Amino acid sequence: MASFSYQAIDESGANVSGSVEADSVESVESFLLSKGYIPSGITPASAAKASGISLLDKINARIGISSKDLILFSKQFRSMMHAGIPIIRIFEVLENQTEHKTLKKVVSTIGEDIRTGATLYDAMKQHPTIFTPLYLSMVSAGEASGTIINVLDRLIKIIEHEAKVKSDIKSALQYPIIVLIALGLAFFILLTFVIPKFASMFAKVGLELPIPTKIALFLYAIIADYWSIAIPVVFGLIIGLRWWFSTVKGRYVLDAFLLKLPLFGPLFQKAAMSRFASIFSILHASGVPVMQSLDILSGTIGNSAISREFEIVREKIREGQGIAGPLKKAKYFPPMVVDMVAIGEESGNIEDMLHQVSVHYDDEVSYAVKGLSDALGPILVVGLAAVVGFFALAIFLPMWDMTKMVK
C-alpha cells in the first residue's frame, strides 16, 4: 500500500484535505465517495513533498522535540481519552495547550487527518521524527484491541524510563567533561603564554634545558608555527569522525569500543539491558505480536553492537528456536537476562520476568552511575596533578639550575 494526499468537497460544499493509505488512486476515490466526498485532487505522497507535512518532517529532523514535551503530550492525551472526550476535540484542545511550535503544528496536522477519516496510527505515522516505531506500533496495537488508554499509560512509562536513564548517565558525565575542558584550556594557556616567557629568560642565561621544558617548547612551536595547518587538520578530523560514526559501520565500531571501556562499558551494557527488558515487557503486555516486538527492539536497544547481536537472535527466533536459547549464544546478554527469559517462557509469564529484569537493571544502572562518579573523582585528581606537575617541572627545574649558577 502507498500513501496518497487528497483534496475533496464534502456534503456542505467545504474543501477538505488529508492523507490515506491505499493500493491505487481508484481506491482513494472509492474511499472518498463512500464518505460522501467529491474528489478534486489525489496525489501520491512522493509527489506531495512541497506540502506542509514533508517540510515539517525536515524541520523536525533538525529541531525535534524533547522527552519532556512528548511525555506532556502523551499524558494530556491519555487524560482526555480517559475522560471520554471525542478524539477530534482532544486534538483541538492539545493544539491550544501545546507551547512547542513544532509539536503544535504536528498536533494540528494529526487532528486534521483524523477529521478526514484517518486512524490515529495513520495520522501519527506521517511524523516519524516525532513518533518512534515503538510509539506507533503500540498505538496501532491499542487501536486494534480497544485498549488505547492502557497503551498510553505504558508508553508514558517507557518514555519516562528512557528519560531517567539518559539523565542519570548525562549527570554522571557532566562533571568530568567540564573538568577535562578546564584542564585543556589551562594546558593551552600555560603552553602558549607562560612557558615561552620563561624559555626566553633561560635561553639568555645559556642553560641546558631539562626534558620537560624541551617537550613544552616543542608543543609550543607546533602551535605557534603550524597553527594554520593544525587547526584545519583538527577540525577536518572531528568532522570526518562525526561523519564516519554516523555510518552503520562507524556507529558499530564506536558502540563496540564503548562497551569495552572500563567503568563506562558495564554502565552502557546495563542501560541497554534495562531498555531491552522494559520495552519488551511493555510491548508484550500491549498485545504487540512477538516478531513485531523483536523488530522494534532491534532498533531501540540504543547500541548498534548489541542490536547486531540481537538481529541474529531475532532470525533464530523467527526459525522457531524460542527466545532464551538464541539469547544464550549472543554477546552482551548476561546470564541473568537469559535465565529470567527462560523461566518466563517455561512458566508462560515472560512479561513479569522481563519486568523484574528491568527493575533489577534500573537499580544496577543507578549503582553503576554512582560508582562511575566515585571512580572519576580520583582519576581527575591524578590528571590534574599530572598537568600541574608537568608545568612545575618545565618551569622550576631550569630555575633551580639558575639558582645553582648564581651561587
Secondary structure, 3 states (H helix, E strand, C coil): CEEEEEEEECCCCCEEEEEEEECCHHHHHHHHHHCCCEEEEEEEHHHCCCCHHHHHHHHHHHHCCCHHHHHHHHHHHHHHHHCCCCHHHHHHHHHHHCCCHHHHHHHHHHHHHHHCCCCHHHHHHCCCCCCCHHHHHHHHHHHHHCCHHHHHHHHHHHHHHHHHHHHHHHHHHHHHHHHHHHHHHHHHHHHHHHHHHHHHHHHHHCCCCCHHHHHHHHHHHHHHHHHHHHHHHHHHHHHHHHHHHHCHHHHHHHHHHHHHCCCHHHHHHHHHHHHHHHHHHHHHHCCCCHHHHHHHHHHHCCCHHHHHHHHHHHHHHHCCCCCHHHHHHCCCCCHHHHHHHHHHHHHCCHHHHHHHHHHHHHHHHHHHHHHHHHHHHHHHHHHHHHHHHHHHHHHHHHHHHHHHHHC
